Amino acid sequence: MELNLQRLKVRSSPAVLNEPPDQELIARARKGEAASFEKLMRRYNQRVFRAARSVLRNDAEAEDVVQETFVRAYRHLADFEERSSLATWLTRIAVHEALARVRRSRLFAALDDGTGRRERGFSRVESSQSGPEEQASSRELRSVLVAAIDSLPEGLRTVFMLREIEGLSTIETCESLQLSTEAVRVRLHRARSALRQYVEKQLGEEVHGLFTFAGTRCDAMVARVFQKLGLPLTSA
């Protein structure tokens, strides 16, 4: 059955009425205004998390990458030349960090001493326990969808996650992953085809809630990053 992928697209960081634009928040954060950086974190936490998880297929590891991404971003705000959007810059940092972790895990696997112990390997990973909002809705279908997406090859999975779950445009995905327009389109087509073989029923709106990063998870990430940076947490 044809998957209704047009219904999947949703922005994690929509333009909110009366909210200051990224450029204004960046300028304030560069002057040391912690509250502005917190707003940027909350605006892009979910996108960064989804990008990292599309590579790592593990919630805990993806959260580590989100933290590292924002720590690096804060420390290098002065170097951000705004040639691309902040969202694109953050996504690139997250994807590069996630890929570096995968490469390191493969090296550890190659150095395995034969006892079966591997240091944070990714050859077999499981999602962390779902939050209350996930537990309250269609657990069985979610399990099928997560398994279907995680089964995709890395290159297809990352494009699919950004385009169809996070809702980026083709151009935004190209800039974030540094791929050509044709490469993104081909990978997205292949990802869709692979998922059709894996899932026999329409996904519908259910995929909107996959890999959410809001509420207490977002609060906890903000707190951890601010603690590591030594910044005062301004939100209640």
Sequence and secondary structure as in RCSB ss.txt:
>XXXX:A:sequence
MELNLQRLKVRSSPAVLNEPPDQELIARARKGEAASFEKLMRRYNQRVFRAARSVLRNDAEAEDVVQETFVRAYR
HLADFEERSSLATWLTRIAVHEALARVRRSRLFAALDDGTGRRERGFSRVESSQSGPEEQASSRELRSVLVAAID
SLPEGLRTVFMLREIEGLSTIETCESLQLSTEAVRVRLHRARSALRQYVEKQLGEEVHGLFTFAGTRCDAMVARV
FQKLGLPLTSA
>XXXX:A:secstr
    GGGT   SS   TT   HHHHHHHHHTT HHHHHHHHHHHHHHHHHHHHHHH  HHHHHHHHHHHHHHHHH
TGGG   SS HHHHHHHHHHHHHHHHHHHHHHHHHT  SSS  SS  SS       HHHHTS HHHHHHHHHHHH
TS HHHHHHHIIIIIS   HHHHHHHHT  HHHHHHHHHHHHHHHHHH  S  GGGGGGTT   HHHHHHHHHHH
HHHHT      
